[in-house]
Amino acid sequence: MYKKFLPYREWIALQHSECKAEQSGNFNIKMEFIDRDLNISETKEIKLNVLKPWYLRTNIALPLYGGALILLLTTIYSLFKYLRKRRHVEYLKKKEIQRQYDEMEEEISGKVWW
């Protein structure tokens, strides 16, 4: 068990404690521990370095979000390139069909039917 230093110095019996830091930075926490025989330890000062969440830290977020943006832009570019190529292929197919049809028309019109 340990106690948290509250303004009125009330003992809080906790085995585990969690807190949400509103801001990042270096913090000092003073704690006293009590054992099962009710012996109180001397006050210990613990230094904590609270970091921002991983998605807000620039050394992680910039490469991650930058990579995701590059991947997204590359995907969009590739999609438009594919669609343009597909339209071109359809155009060539229609052109080839029209050419074959014109050849058949010439062949038929060139023959004499008696």
Sine and cosine of phi, psi and omega as CSV:
sin_phi,cos_phi,sin_psi,cos_psi,sin_omega,cos_omega
0.00,0.00,0.43,-0.90,0.09,-1.00
-0.53,-0.85,0.23,-0.97,0.04,-1.00
-0.88,-0.47,0.57,-0.82,0.12,-0.99
-1.00,-0.06,0.63,-0.77,0.05,-1.00
-0.99,0.15,0.97,-0.25,0.09,-1.00
-0.98,-0.18,0.23,-0.97,-0.04,-1.00
-0.82,0.57,-0.56,0.83,-0.02,-1.00
-0.98,-0.18,0.19,0.98,0.09,-1.00
0.81,0.59,0.75,0.66,0.05,-1.00
-1.00,0.09,0.65,-0.76,0.05,-1.00
-0.97,0.22,0.70,-0.72,0.09,-1.00
-0.82,-0.57,0.86,-0.51,-0.01,-1.00
-1.00,0.04,0.95,-0.31,-0.02,-1.00
-0.72,-0.69,0.63,-0.78,0.14,-0.99
-1.00,-0.06,-0.44,0.90,-0.08,-1.00
-0.52,-0.86,0.59,-0.81,0.00,-1.00
-0.64,-0.77,0.62,-0.78,0.07,-1.00
-0.75,-0.66,0.51,-0.86,0.09,-1.00
-0.51,-0.86,0.44,-0.90,0.06,-1.00
-0.98,-0.19,0.84,-0.55,0.03,-1.00
-0.99,0.14,0.79,-0.61,0.02,-1.00
-0.96,0.27,-0.41,0.91,0.00,-1.00
-0.59,-0.81,0.37,-0.93,0.02,-1.00
-1.00,-0.01,0.30,-0.95,0.02,-1.00
0.56,-0.83,-0.17,-0.99,0.02,-1.00
-0.99,-0.13,0.72,-0.69,-0.03,-1.00
-0.74,-0.67,0.51,-0.86,0.11,-0.99
-0.92,-0.40,0.77,-0.64,0.01,-1.00
-0.86,-0.52,0.75,-0.66,0.07,-1.00
-0.98,-0.21,0.70,-0.71,-0.04,-1.00
-0.66,-0.75,0.51,-0.86,0.17,-0.99
-0.82,-0.57,0.62,-0.79,-0.01,-1.00
-0.92,-0.40,0.47,-0.88,0.05,-1.00
-0.77,-0.64,0.70,-0.71,0.01,-1.00
-1.00,-0.10,-0.10,-0.99,-0.08,-1.00
-0.94,0.33,-0.32,0.95,0.04,-1.00
-1.00,-0.02,0.16,0.99,-0.01,-1.00
0.91,0.42,0.49,0.87,0.12,-0.99
-1.00,0.08,0.81,-0.59,-0.03,-1.00
-1.00,-0.08,0.76,-0.65,0.01,-1.00
-0.99,0.16,0.21,-0.98,0.08,-1.00
-0.95,0.30,0.36,-0.93,-0.04,-1.00
-0.92,0.40,0.77,-0.64,0.04,-1.00
-0.93,-0.37,0.64,-0.77,0.06,-1.00
-0.95,-0.30,0.81,-0.58,-0.02,-1.00
-0.92,-0.38,0.75,-0.66,0.04,-1.00
-0.99,-0.15,0.79,-0.61,-0.01,-1.00
-0.88,-0.48,0.63,-0.77,0.13,-0.99
-0.92,-0.40,0.95,-0.30,-0.03,-1.00
-1.00,-0.06,0.83,-0.56,-0.01,-1.00
-0.98,-0.17,0.38,-0.93,0.11,-0.99
-0.93,0.37,0.34,-0.94,0.10,-1.00
-0.86,0.51,0.43,-0.90,-0.11,-0.99
-0.85,0.52,-0.57,0.82,-0.06,-1.00
-0.97,0.23,-0.13,0.99,0.06,-1.00
-0.96,-0.28,-0.19,0.98,0.00,-1.00
-0.99,0.17,0.77,-0.64,-0.11,-0.99
-0.92,0.39,-0.54,0.84,-0.02,-1.00
-0.93,0.36,-0.31,0.95,0.06,-1.00
-0.96,-0.28,-0.70,0.72,-0.13,-0.99
-0.93,0.38,-0.68,0.74,-0.04,-1.00
-0.87,0.49,-0.78,0.63,0.05,-1.00
-0.90,0.44,-0.61,0.79,-0.02,-1.00
-0.91,0.40,-0.80,0.61,-0.02,-1.00
-0.94,0.34,-0.56,0.83,0.06,-1.00
-0.90,0.44,-0.69,0.72,0.04,-1.00
-0.90,0.44,-0.65,0.76,0.03,-1.00
-0.91,0.42,-0.63,0.78,0.02,-1.00
-0.91,0.41,-0.69,0.72,0.03,-1.00
-0.88,0.47,-0.67,0.74,0.03,-1.00
-0.89,0.46,-0.68,0.73,0.02,-1.00
-0.90,0.43,-0.71,0.70,0.00,-1.00
-0.91,0.42,-0.63,0.77,0.04,-1.00
-0.90,0.44,-0.65,0.76,0.03,-1.00
-0.90,0.44,-0.70,0.72,0.01,-1.00
-0.90,0.44,-0.69,0.72,0.03,-1.00
-0.87,0.49,-0.71,0.70,-0.02,-1.00
-0.90,0.43,-0.61,0.79,0.02,-1.00
-0.89,0.45,-0.73,0.68,0.02,-1.00
-0.90,0.43,-0.62,0.79,0.04,-1.00
-0.90,0.44,-0.67,0.74,0.03,-1.00
-0.89,0.45,-0.70,0.71,-0.02,-1.00
-0.91,0.42,-0.62,0.78,0.04,-1.00
-0.90,0.43,-0.68,0.73,0.02,-1.00
-0.90,0.45,-0.65,0.76,0.00,-1.00
-0.90,0.44,-0.67,0.74,0.05,-1.00
-0.89,0.45,-0.62,0.78,0.01,-1.00
-0.90,0.43,-0.67,0.74,0.02,-1.00
-0.89,0.45,-0.67,0.74,0.05,-1.00
-0.88,0.48,-0.66,0.75,0.05,-1.00
-0.87,0.49,-0.71,0.71,0.01,-1.00
-0.90,0.44,-0.62,0.79,0.03,-1.00
-0.89,0.45,-0.71,0.70,0.02,-1.00
-0.89,0.46,-0.65,0.76,0.01,-1.00
-0.89,0.45,-0.69,0.73,0.01,-1.00
-0.91,0.41,-0.67,0.75,0.03,-1.00
-0.89,0.46,-0.67,0.74,0.02,-1.00
-0.90,0.44,-0.64,0.77,0.02,-1.00
-0.89,0.45,-0.71,0.71,0.02,-1.00
-0.90,0.44,-0.63,0.78,0.03,-1.00
-0.90,0.43,-0.69,0.73,0.03,-1.00
-0.89,0.45,-0.64,0.77,0.04,-1.00
-0.88,0.48,-0.68,0.73,0.01,-1.00
-0.91,0.42,-0.62,0.78,0.03,-1.00
-0.89,0.46,-0.69,0.73,0.02,-1.00
-0.90,0.44,-0.66,0.75,-0.01,-1.00
-0.90,0.43,-0.66,0.75,0.00,-1.00
-0.94,0.34,-0.68,0.73,-0.02,-1.00
-0.94,0.34,-0.40,0.92,0.00,-1.00
-0.98,0.20,-0.37,0.93,-0.01,-1.00
-0.99,0.10,0.54,-0.84,0.04,-1.00
-0.98,-0.18,0.79,-0.62,-0.01,-1.00
-0.97,-0.26,0.97,-0.24,0.02,-1.00
-0.97,-0.26,0.00,0.00,0.00,0.00
